[in-house]
Amino acid sequence: MRKRIDGKRARLALALALPITLVACSSSPAATPTQPGPTATSAPSVAASAPPSGSIVAEGGTGQYGDCLVSQWYTPFSQQTGITVTTAPEGDGSLTSEQLAVQTGNYQVDVNFAGTPGDVESQGPNILQPIDYSIVPKDQLYDGFAFKYGVGGPPNALVFGYNAADLNGKAPTKIEDFFDTTNFPGKRGILQFMEPDIIALALIASGVDPANLVPFDYNRAFAELDKIKPDIVWAQSGTQARQLLEAGETPLELTFSSRIKESVDAGTNAAIAWDGFSVFFDTWVVPKGDPKAPDAMKLIAYISSAQHNGDMSQCVAVGVSNKEATGNPAVSDYLASSHYDLRHVVLSSSADLPWMEANAADIHTRFQAWKTQ
């Protein structure tokens, strides 16, 4: 499936801090956590030998998100199981490293992030290890998070966010309001690379039930988008979208829920109209034939468990993928998983993913044709 968002940007979009700490996303090079725990260490160079038995290498992250991966998941897992977790630098969200590992037999990273479930399922048979659902709690995961070759990580969302200071006292409450230029005039910022999600939200705003979004009714979606086309400002990144919102240039946006949280922490009177949003996430994967696969699966099982899935939200405001897990109530207003009672779509769901994967190229072509008309 064509990436809606590259892996690095997805994880950085999730890397917002709790109210006491502001974490900014950037395009800086990947880095290992700055203060690894006693059993989570920095990764060896690619030229180094494989780690000894009883240890695995898992992809890390940058900044606060990378630190929290270690403190909330990797180190506690090591302490509980005795399996040392070494962090590798953050990747690009592709499956290139898994492909190389299978081709060469040189397994450098045992647990990695992939950018989209569509990529995972389409390339999985050749380069990924099937997930061991005898230990990973598949039945506890939300629909659209459990795949044959991968498991969904902490969810983020494309949401209708707004700067209340620029709306003359009016507060939007639903996705329909984003397309209502009479009651809510002004420029609209939209993250341009989230094409399938944009189409899906336009369809929901036009009255389509989120359970019946595919196959996409393109004419209906683009007719809805035509209502706001003269007012659209296309944001190239989550950072740009945040800047536009805070400056009042685009007081209404389709952006990441994490970015709205960052704006709030920075003092902006921003909020989210949660009735109508789209969920996305990175996917945990293990390369095919990896001799460390059994221990890698144990880490994925630990992270996905009801007991530990919510631990990450105590450190950064990310949602949960396990239905029985509890996210941090202090940041629940900004977690996608706290708003599943409202209209939303998970385009990787069992109902939607096959069509999305088969039509990925067509979605991009049609969206670009509409955009350039």
C-alpha positions in Angstrom: 0.0 0.0 0.0 1.3 3.5 -0.8 2.5 5.1 2.3 0.1 7.7 3.7 2.8 8.8 6.0 6.4 7.7 6.3 7.4 5.8 9.3 9.6 8.4 10.8 7.0 11.1 10.6 4.4 8.8 12.0 6.4 8.1 15.1 7.5 11.7 15.5 3.9 12.8 15.1 3.2 10.6 18.1 6.0 12.0 20.1 4.2 14.7 22.1 4.9 15.2 25.7 2.7 15.2 28.7 1.5 18.6 29.9 4.7 19.3 31.8 6.9 18.7 28.8 6.7 20.0 25.3 8.3 17.7 22.7 8.7 19.1 19.2 8.8 16.9 16.1 11.7 17.5 13.6 13.4 15.9 10.7 16.6 15.5 12.6 18.6 12.2 12.2 17.5 9.2 14.2 19.0 8.8 17.6 19.1 6.2 20.3 17.5 7.0 23.7 19.7 9.3 25.7 19.3 7.5 29.0 18.9 3.8 28.4 17.8 1.6 31.3 20.0 -1.0 32.9 19.0 -3.7 30.4 18.4 -1.6 27.3 21.5 -0.5 25.6 22.5 1.5 22.5 22.7 -0.5 19.3 26.0 -1.8 17.8 27.1 -0.5 14.5 25.8 -2.4 11.4 29.3 -3.9 11.1 29.2 -5.4 14.6 28.5 -9.0 15.3 25.0 -10.1 16.3 24.1 -9.8 19.9 24.5 -12.8 22.1 21.8 -15.3 23.0 19.2 -13.9 25.4 19.1 -10.5 23.7 17.3 -8.8 20.9 17.6 -5.6 18.9 14.5 -3.4 18.6 14.0 -0.2 16.7 14.2 2.9 18.8 13.1 6.4 18.3 14.1 10.1 18.6 13.7 12.4 21.5 11.1 11.8 24.2 9.4 9.1 22.2 12.6 7.1 21.9 13.3 7.6 25.6 9.8 6.4 26.5 10.1 3.3 24.4 13.0 2.3 26.6 11.7 3.4 30.0 8.1 2.2 29.6 8.5 -1.0 27.5 12.0 -2.2 26.6 13.6 -2.0 30.1 10.6 -3.4 32.0 10.3 -6.2 29.5 14.0 -7.0 30.0 13.7 -6.9 33.8 10.7 -9.3 33.6 12.0 -11.8 31.1 15.8 -11.5 31.3 16.0 -10.8 27.6 18.1 -7.8 27.0 16.7 -5.2 24.5 19.2 -3.2 22.5 17.9 -0.2 20.6 18.7 0.4 16.9 18.5 3.8 15.3 15.1 4.8 14.0 14.4 3.6 10.5 12.5 5.1 7.6 9.3 3.0 7.9 10.1 0.9 4.9 10.8 -2.9 4.9 14.2 -2.5 3.2 16.1 -3.8 6.3 13.9 -6.9 6.5 14.4 -7.6 2.8 18.2 -7.3 3.2 18.2 -9.5 6.3 16.4 -12.3 4.5 18.6 -12.0 1.4 21.9 -12.0 3.4 21.0 -13.9 6.5 22.5 -11.1 8.5 19.8 -10.0 11.0 20.6 -6.6 12.5 17.2 -5.7 13.9 14.8 -8.2 15.3 11.8 -6.0 16.0 11.1 -3.1 13.6 8.4 -0.5 12.7 6.8 -0.6 9.3 5.0 2.4 7.9 1.7 0.8 6.8 -0.2 -2.4 7.3 -0.7 -2.7 3.5 3.0 -2.9 3.0 3.3 -5.5 5.8 0.6 -7.8 4.4 1.7 -7.5 0.7 5.4 -8.1 1.3 5.1 -10.2 4.4 5.1 -13.7 2.9 8.6 -13.2 1.4 10.3 -11.1 4.1 8.4 -11.2 7.4 7.9 -13.8 10.2 4.2 -14.6 10.8 3.1 -13.2 14.2 2.9 -15.8 16.9 -0.6 -15.3 18.1 -0.2 -18.1 20.6 1.4 -15.5 22.8 0.4 -12.1 21.2 -3.2 -11.4 22.4 -4.9 -11.1 19.0 -8.5 -11.3 20.4 -7.8 -8.3 22.7 -6.6 -6.0 19.9 -8.8 -3.5 18.2 -10.0 -4.5 14.7 -7.4 -3.3 12.2 -4.4 -3.8 14.5 -3.7 -7.5 14.2 -2.2 -8.8 10.9 -0.7 -12.1 9.8 2.8 -10.4 9.6 2.5 -7.5 11.9 0.9 -5.9 15.0 -0.3 -2.3 15.2 1.5 0.0 17.5 0.3 3.1 19.4 -2.4 4.8 17.4 -2.4 8.4 16.2 -5.2 10.1 14.3 -6.0 12.5 11.5 -8.5 14.8 13.2 -10.4 18.1 12.7 -8.4 20.5 14.9 -9.0 24.2 15.3 -7.7 27.4 16.8 -10.7 28.7 18.9 -9.2 32.2 19.1 -9.8 32.7 15.4 -13.4 31.4 15.2 -15.3 34.4 16.7 -16.6 32.4 19.6 -17.9 29.4 17.6 -16.8 25.9 18.4 -17.1 23.2 15.8 -18.2 19.8 17.1 -18.1 17.4 14.1 -16.3 16.7 10.8 -19.2 18.3 8.9 -18.2 21.6 10.3 -14.9 21.4 8.5 -16.7 21.6 5.2 -19.2 24.3 6.3 -17.8 27.6 5.0 -21.0 29.5 6.0 -20.8 28.9 9.7 -17.1 28.4 9.8 -15.4 30.6 7.2 -11.7 30.8 6.8 -8.7 28.9 5.5 -8.4 25.2 5.9 -5.0 23.5 6.5 -4.8 19.9 5.3 -1.8 17.5 5.5 -1.5 16.7 1.8 0.1 13.3 2.1 -2.8 11.7 4.0 -4.8 11.1 0.8 -6.9 8.0 1.7 -7.7 9.5 5.1 -8.8 12.8 3.6 -11.1 11.1 1.2 -12.5 8.9 4.0 -13.3 12.0 6.2 -14.9 13.8 3.3 -17.2 10.8 2.7 -18.1 10.7 6.4 -18.9 14.4 6.3 -21.1 13.9 3.3 -23.2 11.3 5.3 -21.6 8.0 4.5 -21.5 5.5 7.4 -17.9 4.9 8.4 -18.6 1.2 8.2 -19.4 1.5 4.5 -16.7 3.7 3.2 -15.2 1.3 0.7 -15.2 1.1 -2.2 -14.7 4.9 -2.2 -17.4 7.0 -3.9 -14.9 9.4 -5.5 -17.5 11.7 -7.0 -19.2 12.1 -3.6 -15.9 12.7 -1.8 -14.5 15.2 -4.3 -17.9 17.0 -4.4 -17.5 17.5 -0.6 -13.9 18.6 -0.9 -14.9 21.1 -3.7 -16.9 23.0 -1.0 -13.6 24.1 0.6 -11.1 23.8 -2.3 -10.6 27.6 -2.6 -9.8 27.8 1.1 -7.4 24.9 1.3 -3.7 25.4 2.3 -1.8 22.2 1.8 0.6 21.5 4.7 3.8 19.7 3.8 4.4 18.3 7.3 2.9 18.1 10.8 5.3 20.9 11.8 4.1 23.2 9.1 0.4 22.4 10.0 1.1 23.3 13.6 2.7 26.6 12.6 -0.1 27.6 10.4 -2.7 26.8 13.1 -0.9 28.7 15.8 -0.4 31.7 13.5 -4.1 31.8 12.7 -3.4 31.4 9.0 -5.4 28.1 8.9 -7.7 28.1 12.0 -9.4 24.9 10.8 -7.2 21.9 10.0 -7.1 18.2 9.2 -4.0 17.4 11.1 -2.5 15.0 13.7 -4.1 14.8 17.1 -0.6 14.9 18.5 0.0 18.3 16.9 -3.0 19.8 18.5 -1.8 18.6 21.9 1.6 20.3 21.2 -0.2 23.6 20.3 -2.2 23.4 23.5 1.0 22.9 25.5 2.5 25.9 23.7 -0.4 28.1 24.9 -2.6 28.1 21.8 -6.4 27.9 22.4 -6.6 24.8 20.2 -9.0 21.8 20.4 -10.2 18.8 18.5 -13.7 18.1 17.2 -13.5 14.3 17.6 -16.7 13.3 15.8 -15.2 12.0 12.6 -11.5 11.0 12.6 -9.2 8.5 10.9 -6.8 6.2 12.9 -3.3 5.3 11.7 -0.2 3.7 13.3 3.1 2.0 12.6 3.3 -1.8 12.7 5.6 -4.0 14.7 7.3 -6.6 12.5 10.0 -9.4 12.7 12.1 -10.4 9.7 11.5 -13.8 8.2 13.8 -16.5 9.4 15.3 -14.4 12.2 16.9 -16.8 14.8 15.8 -14.4 17.5 12.2 -14.5 16.4 10.8 -16.3 19.5 12.2 -13.6 21.8 11.2 -10.8 19.4 7.6 -12.2 19.6 7.8 -12.1 23.4 8.5 -8.4 23.2 5.6 -7.7 20.9 3.4 -9.8 23.1 4.5 -7.8 26.2 3.8 -4.4 24.4 0.5 -5.6 23.1 -0.8 -7.0 26.4 -3.6 -5.5 28.4 -1.3 -5.1 31.4 1.4 -3.1 29.6 -0.1 -1.6 26.5 -1.1 1.6 28.2 2.3 2.1 30.0 3.6 4.2 27.1 0.8 6.8 27.7 2.3 7.5 31.1 5.3 9.0 29.3 3.9 10.4 26.1 0.3 10.9 24.9 -0.2 7.9 22.7 -3.3 5.7 22.5 -3.7 2.0 23.2 -4.2 -0.9 20.7 -5.4 -3.4 23.3 -9.2 -3.1 24.1 -8.6 -4.1 27.7 -5.7 -1.6 28.3 -6.1 1.7 29.9 -4.5 4.9 28.6 -3.3 7.7 30.9 -6.5 9.7 31.9 -4.4 12.9 32.1 -4.1 13.0 28.3 -7.2 11.1 27.3 -8.6 14.2 25.5 -5.9 13.8 22.9 -5.9 10.0 22.5 -7.6 8.4 19.5 -8.4 5.3 21.6 -10.4 7.5 24.0 -12.8 8.5 21.3 -13.7 5.2 19.6 -17.4 5.8 20.7 -17.5 8.6 18.1 -17.5 8.3 14.3 -14.1 7.2 13.0 -12.4 4.9 10.5 -9.5 2.5 10.7 -8.6 2.0 7.0 -6.5 -1.0 8.0 -9.5 -2.8 9.4 -10.3 -6.3 8.2 -13.2 -4.9 6.2 -11.3 -2.1 4.5 -7.7 -3.2 4.1 -8.1 -5.6 1.1 -9.8 -2.9 -1.0 -7.4 -0.2 0.2 -4.4 -2.3 -0.8 -5.8 -3.3 -4.2 -6.7 0.3 -5.0 -3.8 2.2 -3.5 -2.4 3.5 -6.8 -5.8 4.5 -8.0 -6.5 6.4 -4.8 -3.3 8.4 -5.3 -4.0 9.0 -9.0 -7.5 10.2 -8.5 -6.7 12.4 -5.6 -3.9 14.1 -7.5 -6.1 14.6 -10.5 -8.7 16.3 -8.4 -6.1 18.4 -6.5 -4.6 19.8 -9.7 -7.9 20.6 -11.5 
